[in-house]
Amino acid sequence: MTNRLHALTFDCTDAAELGRFWARALGRELDPGANKQFASIGLHEAAPTAPGWCFAQVPEDKAGKNRMHPDLLTEDLEVEVERLIGLGARHHADVEMGTMRWTTLQDPEGNEFDVIAA
């Protein structure tokens, strides 16, 4: 038996708010019924082409650095970083490693993610 990725799930304070940020960031729709306790992206798609994203309210705040984070690939790093900051992300770091370049951002609840130049 093999597994496949169904969804990424984020613990958060306000699931609908964080879900709205990520829906705009990914150019996808927030699934119907989003509320402060739970929200999702892509779980109701008839023929999903990408994993879903879930957001579940938890009582505790985020503590420390993420052990796992999403990486987004873009053709225009500077433009995409500015767009995401305009949606509510915060700049954390710019990184160059050999020929690779990326910017680490934080979503509105402080979860780190990278935007990588294609």
N, C-alpha and C positions, 0 to 999 in steps of 0.2 A: 504494500500500500504506500502511496506517496501523498504528500501534503502539498497544498498550494496556499499562498497568502490570500486570505479573505479580506482582512481589514487591519489597519493600524489603529490602536486605541490610545487616547490621551486622557489621563486623569486631569481634572480641572475644577475650577471654582464655579464657572458659569458655562455650561456646555453649549447653549445656543449662541452666546457671544463668541466663544472661541470657534465654534463651527462656522459661523458667518465669516470670520476672518479667513479661515482656511478655504472655504468655498470660493471666496473672491480671489485668494492667492492662487488657487489651482485652476480657476476658470470653470468651476463646476457648480452645480446647484446643491443647496442645502436640502436634505430630504424633508418632506412634510412632517409636522408634529414636533419640531425641535422645541425644547424647553430648557430651563436652567439645569435640570437633572441629566438629560440625555439629548444628544443630537448626532446626526450622521450625514455623511456624504456618500452617495453611490450605492447604498444598501438596497434601494428600491429600483435600481435600473434593471430593465428587462434583460439586457445583454451587456453586462459590465465589461468595459475594456481596460479597467484599472482597478486596483484594490480599493475597497471602501475605507473611509476614515470615520472613526467613532470618537465621541467626546462624552465622558462620564463624570458627573460631579462626585467629588470626594471631600471629606471634611477637613483634611489637612492641606496646608500650602505646599507648593513645590519646595524641596530642599536640595540644594546642590546641583551639580551638572547632570544633564541627561546621560544615561548609559547608552542610549540609542537615539538617533535623530534622523529626520528625513533630509535627503539631498535633492535639490531641484536643479535641473540642467537648463541653461538659457543661452541664447545666441548673443545677447547684449547684456552683460553683467551689470554695468552701471545703471542702465535704464531700468532693468528689472529690480535691482536693489532699491532704487528710488521709489518705484511703484509700490513695492512691499512695505517700505517705510511709510508711505502715504496711506496705506491700509491699516497701519498700527504696529508694524514690526519695529524693533529697536536694533540699531547697529551694535555689533559686539566686536568683530575683528575682521581685518582683511588679511588673507593668507596667500602666499606664493610658495609653491613647492616644485622646483624644476620648471616644467612648462605648464603646470596646472595653476590656476588662479581661482579663488573662491572668496566669498564673503560669508561670515557667520553672523546670522541675525537671531533675534529672539522674538517669538510671537507675543501677543499681548499678555500671556500668562507666564512669560519667561522661559518657555521651551526653546532650546537652541535648534537651529536648522541651518544648512548651508545652501548657498546659491552658487553654482559652479559654472564657470565660463565654458561653453561648448567649443 
